[in-house]
Amino acid sequence: MRRRASAIAALLALGAALAIVAGAYATPEWAAAPAAQSGSDAASVKCGKTRTIGFMAPITGPAASIGVQQNSWAKYYVSTYNRTHKTKVRLQTEDTQLGAPTGTAEALKGAQALGGSSNVLGLVGPAGSNEIVGVTKTLQDAGLAWVSGSSTRTSLTTDGTRTGYMFRTVPPDAIQGPTAANYIAKVLKYKRVYIIDDQETYSTGLADAVERVLKAAGVSVTRDGVSQQQSDFSSLIAKVPRDTQLVYLPWQLTPKAIAFGNQMKAAGKGSVKLMGADGTFDDSFAAVGSHVYDTNFPLNPKSKIISGYRKSHGGKGDFFGSPTYAAVQVVATALDKACANGTATRAEVRAKIRATNIPAAKSLIGVTIRFNRNGDLSTAKKFGLYKSNGNIFVPIPG
Amino acid sequence: MNWSLFFDLTVSGLTLGSLYALIALGYSMVYGILKLLNFAHGDVYMIGAFVGWYTLHALGGPLNPTISGAAVLFVMFIVSMLGCGVLGVAIERFAYRPLRNAPRIAPLISALGVSIFLQNSALLIFGASFRDYDTFDLIGVKTFNVGQLFFSVTQLLTVVLAILLMIALTIFVARSRLGKAMRSTSYDREAASMMGIDVDRVIAVTFFIGSALAGAAGVMFGLVFGQIYHFMGFIAGLKGFTAAVLGGIGSIPGAMVGGLIVGLAESYATGYLPQGSTFQNLYVFALLIAVILIRPSGLFGKAAIQKV
């Protein structure tokens, strides 16, 4: 009996392990089951006084900490808009559970729900590049345009499969990676760098980009990876040679990077420099110590929008979510224009998003928001570089 | 041989293994008594970590504790263990006891349901944000060197406390009256009942102790690794379950040894195997499968004879 029970237990453990691996590595294209919303592309909808924007973000699940930031910034835009406009906007939110074993499937369910909801004319999100691959067909079948505030995989906009549908308010990895790598190799002049990705597509893509540039510059690079679910980095830290000059952490979750930084200190390796990426751009990571660097979306540090947000959110910046504010702004502005005659179609909203032109003065990201043919920002040419002063990140001039 | 790396990995593995062992004990004790795989156990551990965090902040937080750092730690452990113990008893009372005579799949599904319920309740109550124990502020970054052996005070505390708890449990089960009743119930629940043992009480105590140990493990995790979040119980629970199966589910010494083996295997895999940190879970579960294939009842489990 016990023998059988043990065998069952082993099978359950194996099944669970496979589920984890599948969740972490599954290519989500399979999930893009057709959800034909035929006719919805050209269906005219009465705009009314309250317009609905679809919103997809990881509200729950392992990546909820970044989803919460996106949700807060999205809601902040909505509240600002509703205070200053006669017409109102509302968000119809779908939780994508990014990072959970069922994450991409949840995103697909959300996309189907929003695609099938006739009052949704445009969409903000999803957060992850993998999710976007998974929901592309569903959203395209529904005729919906989407504006992501965090998916940075370069090929999403360059492979030509989403042209006219996908837009993003963040520059891609192809810009962020070289910005970080060139600073490490040419300004800091480091020769020994350890790169640790968090096994998510966002992270591996960015790590690849940085590794490529560093190696081309003659830097000795060691590459490693760690699960995004993990909080114990002690074994991994043991592997980082003491003469390493910088550990590059292109991670999505700031708290994990903080834990890594603190565990480095506990292991007596606190003098090794750390560099994060946009996913970890938060004052709490800067507080790990003055040896911390980061790169982030271009933001206007003097923006009244940021100070207003901080004021209404207990001083928190939640910077990872800030491009989502810009994404909601893009969709809301497009809805205003498409709804000028009282009705709009999804095709019209797509065209208006494509023609977005929000001046720098009204833009959170410090530059005019305008898209190129691929759907990328045509105005943001580089990421910002930052260094901790011990408590907050301050921009590195130049 | 890079001995410094080896020692670092060993200390890390023992620390992690101690946590897994404490979690595995809960799985094993419940399985021993009820033949139930309590998949909510990992989430009880998560709740324990949060109870510890709230206790820490109720006592002034890590920067300005109202009592000494050591006293804060003591209270955190006590409150967390008691809280999780009560939670474990409540789970047994409301989710498992009504299904005690149902087919075995029913309580298993109920356990999965409780797990998801606890996870989502934690998200609702505690929020999605990570919570920081700020151990450095509470007890400082104290580290010790013995030759090339390098360990922090929190790692030492975790390993020593886990060993003490395991010894206490072993003595309790082996020598106390209630421990004897637990062993009897585990051996034959019906016969134990006929001999006058209050089986319901024994099961409740088993859940209390198992959950209290998980609560202690949750606090230890927060102290050593710094941060806690609502989803942390999933993987830890799975590893604890693996440790219990590896050691021989139902066996208390097996759970302890299984936990340490899983912790060390994970640590050495990270340090020595190709892409170890990326695929450490693969290596750990491969080890489990290998052990089960060679010894299906686990390292300390005994093959049971089934009457037909």
Interface residues (C-beta under 8 A of the other chain):
Chain A: M1 R2 R3 A5 S6 A7 A9 A10 L12 A13 L14 A16 A17 I20 V21 I59 T60 G61 P62 A64 S65 G67 V68 I196 Q199 D224 G225 V226 S227 Q229 Q230 S231 D232 F233 S234 S235 L236 I237 A238 K239 L253 P255 K256 I258 A259 N262 Q263 K265 A266 A267 G268
Chain B: L5 D8 L9 V11 S12 G13 T15 L16 K35 L37 N120 L123 G127 A128 S129 F130 D132 F136 V141 T143 F150 S152 T154 Q155 F221 V224 F225 G226 Q227 Y229 H230 F231 M232 F234 I235 L238 F241 T242 V245 G248 I249 G250 E266 S267 Y268 T270 G271 Q275 G276 S277 T278 Q280 N281 L282 F285 L288 I289 I292 P296 S297 G298 G301 K302 A303 A304 I305 Q306
